[in-house]
């Protein structure tokens, strides 16, 4: 038996490409976006009462990772990308039906729009449903996950002077906490865990309308080199 679903809206996100998106929500509180609802849910009636809620669950599609052939095992980044595990034991993006879920902060509610932060969703992500976060039911004090028992260890992020000036200038233009966003995303080390980059190797990702470039001048350290308008 098959079922069909349709998006209730699409996310406009600070993340314009998959690389450097945090692997879980809330790891980058400065990550912001807007969920734009589509008809008939763009009517204010659909979000009435949601202003009383601080966080929401989003059910969405990994629209750039959809696959025709199901995967029974995946290689989660948390395990270095070299160890296989059953797909249902992970939150890998390669999923049956391509469905993901994230709990995100709800900053503002407008008819047809929800303003969000702490997101981990790519720009253009189709959202299938929105559910209010219910603290007494959704937070389990004695829950255990031995695969991911704690947040990832953060890496120090340093800045070239010119890059920091660039970031501050663009932060004013965008009216966004850009420096914090870059530091929060890069501190989680977005490169594949099995890579050992040389100091000469440059990495890059697009945040908002900007290209952010960095390198690893030594083990366990990231240095931001440039923050410039995307080509």
N, C-alpha and C positions, 0 to 999 in steps of 0.2 A: 504494500500500500504506500502511496506517495501523497505528500501534502504540498501545497504551494503557499508561500508567504510573500508579503510585500513590505517594503520599508515604510516606516512611519516618518522618516526624515533622514537627512544626511548631515554629516559633521563637517564644519569648516574648522580646520585644525591648524595649529602652529607647525605641525609635522607634515612636510610636503613629500617626504620619502620615508621608506621603512627603516633605513639605517639610522641609528641613534635614538629611536623611540624607546623609552623605558620599557622593560619587559613585564612590568606590572603597573597598575595605576597607583597614584599617590607617591611614587618614588621621585617625581618631579612636580612639586606643588605649583611651580610657576608655569607649567604647561597649560595653555588655555585654548578654548575653542567655543564654537557656537553650534548647537544642534538646531538646524532649520527644519521644521516640521512641514510635511506636505499635506495636501487636502485628503481627507476632510479634517485631519488632526491639527491643521494650522488655525483652526478656530479656537478662540480663548476658552471655550467650554471644556476642551480636552485636557487643559492644564489647570483648571480651577482647583484650588486647594493645595497645589504643589508648592506654593510659596511658604508653606508651613514645614517643608522638608529641607534638611541641610545637604543630603546626599541621595543619589539615585543609582540604581542598577541600570546599565545599558546592555541589552542583548543586541549583538551586531554581527555583520558578516565580515570575515577576513577576505575582502573582495579581490585582493591581489594575490591570494594564496589558495584560491579554489582549485580543486583537482577532481578529475573524473575517476581515478582509481583510489579506493580507500587505502589508508595506511594503518596497519595494525601496530607498528612500532615506529618511534621517532627518536631523534637525537636531541634532547633538550639542551639549550645553552647553559643551563644551571649545572649540568654535568660535564661541561667542557666541549660539548658537541661531538664527542667521540664515543659515548656510551649510549646504547639503545635501551629504550624502555617502552612499555605499553602506552599507546596513545592516551588511554583514559587515566593514566597515572600522571599526566603532564598537562600543562596549559599551552603546549606548542600550537603554533598557528595552523599547522597542517592537520585539520580536524574533519571528522565526519560531518558533512553538511556545512562546514566552514563557519560554524557559529562560535563567537567569542562572547565574553561577559566582562564588564568592568564596573566597579563602584567608583563614582566620581563625585566631586563636590559641585553642588548646585549653587551658583553665585547669584543668579537673577533669573526671574521667570517673566516672559512676555508672551502675549498671544502669538503663537507660531514660532517662538524661539526660546531656547534654554541656553543660558550662559554658564559654561562649565570650566572647572580647573582641576588640576591633578590628573589630566587625561593621558591615555596611552593609545590614542586612536589616530590613524592616518587620515589626512585630508581626503574628504570624499567618502568616508566610511558609511555604508548604509546601516541604519539602526532599525532593528525589527520590533523592539518594544522598550518601554521605560517603566521601571517599577520603583516605588519609593523604598529607600533603605529603612529597615525597622530595627533599631538597635537591640531591643531585647530578644529578638528572634534571629537576627543575622550575625550577631557577635557571639561566638562560642568560646567561653573563657578557657576551657580545658582542651581545646582542639589541638591536634598533633599532625604535623606533616614532616616526616623525617627526611624527605628529599629537600625541602626548602624550609628549614626551621627558623631562619632569620633572614633579614634583608642582606643583599650583597655588600661586601666590603667596598667602601668608597676609595677612589684613588685621588690624591691631591691634584688640583687643577691650578696651573699658573698661567699668567698672561704675558705676552709681549706688550710693551707699553702702547704701541700703535694699535694693536688689536683691541685692547681695553678701551681706548679712546673711540675707536670705531663702534664698538658695541654700545657704549654709553650714548653716542650720538643717535644711533638707530633706535635705541630704547626710547628716547624722547620722541622721535618721529612716530614710532609705532604705538606709543603709550602702553608699553608692555615691559614686564620685568625681564628683559632680554639677558642681562648678565647672569642673573640667577638661573634662568632657564638653561643657558649654555653650561654653566657649572654643574647643575643638577643632572643633566643628561650625560655629560662627559665623565663625571665622577664615577658613574656606574660602568665605565669602560665598554662602549658599544661594540668594539671589535670582537670577532670570534675568539673564544677562549684559547683555541689551539694555535693562534697566531702569535709569534714573537717578533714584533716589528723592529726594524733597525731605526736608529735616530733619524735617518734621512727620509724614511717613508712618511708621506703626508696622507692624512685622512680628511674626509670632508663630508658634510651633511647640510641639507637645506632646512633652516628653521625660519618660519614666516617667509619673507621674500629675500632671504639672505643666505649666502654660502658661508659656512663656518668651517675653517680649516685648522687642523691641529696635528701634532706629532707626539712621539714618546721619546723625549731626549735621554731618558734613562728608565730603567725598570721601575714600575710603580709610580710613574709621574706622567702627567699630561700637560702639554703647553699649547695654549691657543695662539695661533700665528696670525689669523686674519679673519675679519668679519666684513664681507663686502656684498653688494647687491648681486643676487643670482643672475647668472647669464641668461 
